[in-house]
Each structure stands twice: as structure tokens, then as C-alpha cells.
Amino acid sequence: AVLRDDKLVVKSPSDNRSYRLLRLANGLCALLIHDPEIYADGGPAPKP
């Protein structure tokens, strides 16, 4: 089951990140966090 609800995480009104809580088939939970400001310029430069 995937829960997408910003009410799951108490956060500041200025927090632009999005959160997704995943409950895996084995019972474990994983919290995924997306921060749109990390790679605002398109991502890291490729390594030579």
C-alpha cells in the first residue's frame, strides 16, 4: 500500500519536499522524500 498524505509528516509550511510512505509486502515501511531543490539545475555533472 502506498500512502501519499502530507499529514503523515509534521512539517513547516515552507517545506517544499513531498513525502511518500510505502508499506512493503514483508511489513516494513519506507519513507521516500523528494526534494525538488537538490538538483534544481538538472543534476550533477557526469564523471569523465
N, C-alpha and C positions, 0 to 999 in steps of 0.2 A: 504494500500500500504506500502511496505517496501522499504526503500531506504538504500542501502549499498554503501556508497561512502565516502572515506576518505576526499574528497574535501568539504564535508559538514561541517567539523570541521577544523579550523585552528589549527595545532598542530606542535610541534617541530619534527624534523627528528628523534630524539632519543625516541620519544613517541611510545612504543610498543603496546599501547592499541588499540582495534578495537571498532568502533562506528557503531550503527545501529539506524536509525531514523524510528519510526513507526508512521503512521497516523492512528488513530483509527476510527472506523465507526461513532463515535459521533463527530468527528472533532478535538479531542485533539491529540496532538503529544507527543510522549515519546522518549527520547534519552536513549538507552541502551549502557552501556560502559562495555567492557570486558577487565580486566587487568590480563594478564597471570602470573604476578609476585605476586599476592596476596596470592595464595595458591600453590606456586611452589613445596612445599613438600607434596602435596596431600590433604591438608585441615586441619581444626582444629581437635584436639583430641576429641573423643567422651566423653560426660559427664557421670560420673558414675551413 
